[in-house]
Amino acid sequence: MDNYYDIIIIGGGVIGSAVARELARYQVKIAVLEKNLDVCYETSGRNSAVVHGGFAYDEGSLKARFCVEGNREMDAAAKELDFAFLRCGKVLVGNTDEDMEQLKKTMIQGEKNGSRGLRLVDEAELHRLVPAVVGKFAMFSPASGILDPFEFTVALAENACQNGVRYYFDHEVSAIERESGGYKITTRPEGPGETPAGGKGSEVFRCRWVVNAAGLNCGVISHMLGIKGYRVIGSKGDYLILDKKTGPLLPMPVYPVPSNTYMGIHVTNTTSGNVTVGPNAELVTDFAYYGVPRENMDYLAESASRLWPHIRKEDYIRNYSGILPKWVDENGKIQDFKIEIREELAPRAVNLVGMESPGLTSAIPIGRYVAGMIRERESFPENKAFNPVRKGIPHFQRADERERQALIAADPDFGELICRCEQVTKAEILRAIRNPLGVSTLSGIKVRTRAMMGRCQGGYCQMRIAKLLQEELGLRKTEILHNRTGSRLFFGDIREEAGHENT
Amino acid sequence: MKTLDVAIVGGGAAGLAAALTLWDRGVRDILIIEREHSLGGILRQCIHEGFGLIRFGENLSGPEYARRFIEEIEKRVIPYCCDTAVTDISPQKVLTLVSRREGLVKIQTKAVILTMGCRERTRGQLAIPGERPAGVFTAGVAQAYMNLYNTKLGNDVVILGSGDVGLIMARRLTLEGSRVKGVYEILPHPSGLPRNIAQCLDDYGIPLYLSHTVTEIVGDRRINGVKISAVDKDLQAISGTERFVSCDTLILSVGLIPENELSAGAGVILDEKTKGALVDGANQTNVPGIFAAGNARYVHDLVDNVSLDGEKTALAAAAWLKGTLSASLIPANPDSASSETPRFFPKPGARLIRCILCPNGCDLEVVAQGEQILSVTGNRCPKGVEYAESEIRHPMRTFASSVSVEGGELPLVSVRLSAPVPRDRIFDVMEEIKKIRLKAPVRIGDIACKNVLGLESDVVVTKTLK
């Protein structure tokens, strides 16, 4: 049977991809079913990109455990998988006695959880750490950091793929049925004019094991597996992105003192030198609406300016939003990560519910944990050919002059700058177009290279990239997509092109 | 390390003019550095007319205007390199160049003229609320897609902002069969030239809504509409005025900013107001020997003035090399504040017509009843009255477009009409232009279609294409 796999993972986000990579260490046939056209369109690519220290979670929780574990191994992972990670530290800034009490509590909790190096700092030291911040004291977490969430997710997925995992994009799961020896999973293409199960584009997969790593849709997939009753709410957060010239004013993320349920609006440096501001937290039921309203942008700027008064409208380059899937009890209280196998309802199905923050930090240990749960029940021989090392696209901008010279000498395409703002060369664009996962959207190029992410937002390079996509992949103009199904960029030609068929 | 007397960063209108002036003053150790494949800068994609009225007394298209300078550059064999990016300029005036051919090269220069031009303000910068679908383009990007990349952007178009590029694109899109549903301007007056309001919007019945803005972008894949609101005098949306306008394309023409990333790296102080390099009366920045000209200094309305600015800067740079220009800062350039051409708006009931018969470009205020002209004011010579009469009785227009080219390095070449045609025949002429097929190479000045539809006007190629 063509579409038979030992293990099918539903969802190709950071956790689904980490699970896939961990399972690829064994001799099993694995597929990932992803409804979007790339791996980080939803929660994995829409967040603060902070590698958390693990102090904000209840003692004994999975969140605390995996966060601390993931944090500790992030340097090694970044080296192995070649993604941008910076252990820059982070401060939680306070002003009042109440803030101090809360910070002390947080610190004790953090120490119990295993967060390393936490300490309280006075105003003078705070200003040595982050000169441009406003506050009387802070808790400093030296082990916290930031990473590039796109690179991280893409790296996990590519490494899984290189080790034999098959990714299916535009495959939204529409039904799961139990059958002898496993599951039958039906998919349909995502997008407008959705096909009913069994309609055009519908496909059937069979497998022995299922992993629900569906993120925002964890509740829906859980229900399809027969595990009912999980209440999953969306917490939508909006962000502003500031120009790189603000980067030097923020060497590490600056947070307010957290409440029990919400980290607060913070300012975060990014691995590429920008600053992000956000998020607010709004409960939503529409898990596909990513619009950012004006009043939220104003609120973010106003609120974060109390911590870091350098937010100027002229430095805005973009805004975005993300939604966290939060599993809540009947009283609305946010629960821990749920990672379970319910033998009585769905044997050989690992059900992951409420994979919200700190999911990015925790992804690799979660992947290992899920692989462990499966292996406890079924043993697989080790995959001796497994290679944990994945090399990313060399970034011209991050190279020093000697390295740049060497890059151009080896491949003249590195001498052709396509994206001026982020200094992305043709060589990088071409490598991104030929990515191992087979992603062909414009935003796929963007998240892999940073082209179009700069201050001109593609004003200079987008048309060049669109043309390269057309040439390399033999696409017609009307087939070039921005990010999702139906997000076509162009309507065709102005004049019929003589002798050009692929237009 | 290689050395150079003067590096000119950018081969657009300002850079080309600066290079010619330097050369003619005897400064020969110079180099124009251009990131694109050919010289000309943004003029390459500005296929419409309206350039050169002051400088040449002619109404030229962008490529033709650029060609006049490029020919002079080539005649003198002034050195230039294309496909080359400047990635850094140090305060010591060392330039880092990156190209396929040469790799990474460093050049120690004595003087630098910054002529990088400007870029467009984006949606993110304006913080326009809503979703982020495909189909939102800045006007200059839309222009490049249409005029250089032969790309149709959409059918139903909304334009936000009444900057000149947006107005030009309103006409261009309409001529190519898209429906422009309206131009929305947040200010109580248009920001583009009155002449462009007249010939790009009024001629085609495209409505201009002043004191209106886009308050939300709707669509999670391709844009399917925008919410529009009226704004009060503080530019805040007035509640209750919001309405939905469906569209598949949104074009933003909301301002230009001088391109100054390289300047900042060199330690050049920027002007908070113009966002361009802060310069003295000689266009010298705070870094001795680094000069700025054209749109990198501040955004000019007319390309003719950009060329002038390049020339003026070149004279200063030449003097600086000789040691006859003081390196100390003198007060900031007074003309940057008064750079805007005066805006002229007609009194109620009158029509504004900009006479294009001579470089004066007089704004005529014409009061007419039917075909009967009651009064013409604002003309500086009698020709203005004639022009007003023809405009009222049988308006004539020229316009620019593109024709298909087989086997060329680009699929399209820009064309314009050699003489005006009756305004009501524009779309008939467009149909003829769409049928034209040329074979590469084509040269500037080639006739693509003689005496189109017997209207005594030729379709003339305005760009050389190999």
Chai-1 contact restraints between the chains, C-beta under 6 A:
chainA,res_idxA,chainB,res_idxB,connection_type,confidence,min_distance_angstrom,max_distance_angstrom,comment,restraint_id
A,G291,B,G130,contact,1.0,0.0,6.0,A-B,restraint_1
A,G291,B,E131,contact,1.0,0.0,6.0,A-B,restraint_2
A,V292,B,P129,contact,1.0,0.0,6.0,A-B,restraint_3
A,P293,B,P129,contact,1.0,0.0,6.0,A-B,restraint_4
A,R294,B,P129,contact,1.0,0.0,6.0,A-B,restraint_5
A,M297,B,A127,contact,1.0,0.0,6.0,A-B,restraint_6
A,Y316,B,Q125,contact,1.0,0.0,6.0,A-B,restraint_7
A,Y316,B,A127,contact,1.0,0.0,6.0,A-B,restraint_8
A,I317,B,G124,contact,1.0,0.0,6.0,A-B,restraint_9
A,R318,B,G124,contact,1.0,0.0,6.0,A-B,restraint_10
A,R404,B,L104,contact,1.0,0.0,6.0,A-B,restraint_11
A,Q405,B,G103,contact,1.0,0.0,6.0,A-B,restraint_12
A,Q405,B,L104,contact,1.0,0.0,6.0,A-B,restraint_13
A,I408,B,G103,contact,1.0,0.0,6.0,A-B,restraint_14
A,P412,B,R100,contact,1.0,0.0,6.0,A-B,restraint_15
A,G415,B,V98,contact,1.0,0.0,6.0,A-B,restraint_16
A,G415,B,S99,contact,1.0,0.0,6.0,A-B,restraint_17
A,G415,B,R100,contact,1.0,0.0,6.0,A-B,restraint_18
A,G415,B,G103,contact,1.0,0.0,6.0,A-B,restraint_19
A,E416,B,R100,contact,1.0,0.0,6.0,A-B,restraint_20
A,L417,B,A85,contact,1.0,0.0,6.0,A-B,restraint_21
A,C456,B,R119,contact,1.0,0.0,6.0,A-B,restraint_22
A,Q457,B,T122,contact,1.0,0.0,6.0,A-B,restraint_23
A,Q457,B,G124,contact,1.0,0.0,6.0,A-B,restraint_24
A,G459,B,R119,contact,1.0,0.0,6.0,A-B,restraint_25
A,G459,B,E120,contact,1.0,0.0,6.0,A-B,restraint_26
A,G459,B,T138,contact,1.0,0.0,6.0,A-B,restraint_27
A,G459,B,V141,contact,1.0,0.0,6.0,A-B,restraint_28
A,M463,B,A144,contact,1.0,0.0,6.0,A-B,restraint_29
A,M463,B,Y145,contact,1.0,0.0,6.0,A-B,restraint_30
A,M463,B,Y149,contact,1.0,0.0,6.0,A-B,restraint_31
A,H482,B,A134,contact,1.0,0.0,6.0,A-B,restraint_32
A,R484,B,R221,contact,1.0,0.0,6.0,A-B,restraint_33
A,G486,B,R221,contact,1.0,0.0,6.0,A-B,restraint_34
A,S487,B,A134,contact,1.0,0.0,6.0,A-B,restraint_35
A,S487,B,R221,contact,1.0,0.0,6.0,A-B,restraint_36
A,S487,B,R222,contact,1.0,0.0,6.0,A-B,restraint_37
A,R488,B,R222,contact,1.0,0.0,6.0,A-B,restraint_38
A,L489,B,A134,contact,1.0,0.0,6.0,A-B,restraint_39
A,F490,B,T151,contact,1.0,0.0,6.0,A-B,restraint_40
A,F491,B,K152,contact,1.0,0.0,6.0,A-B,restraint_41
A,F491,B,G154,contact,1.0,0.0,6.0,A-B,restraint_42
A,G492,B,K152,contact,1.0,0.0,6.0,A-B,restraint_43
A,D493,B,N150,contact,1.0,0.0,6.0,A-B,restraint_44
A,I494,B,M146,contact,1.0,0.0,6.0,A-B,restraint_45
A,I494,B,N150,contact,1.0,0.0,6.0,A-B,restraint_46
A,I494,B,K152,contact,1.0,0.0,6.0,A-B,restraint_47
A,I494,B,E176,contact,1.0,0.0,6.0,A-B,restraint_48
A,R495,B,N150,contact,1.0,0.0,6.0,A-B,restraint_49
A,R495,B,S404,contact,1.0,0.0,6.0,A-B,restraint_50
A,E497,B,P411,contact,1.0,0.0,6.0,A-B,restraint_51
A,A498,B,E406,contact,1.0,0.0,6.0,A-B,restraint_52
A,G499,B,E406,contact,1.0,0.0,6.0,A-B,restraint_53
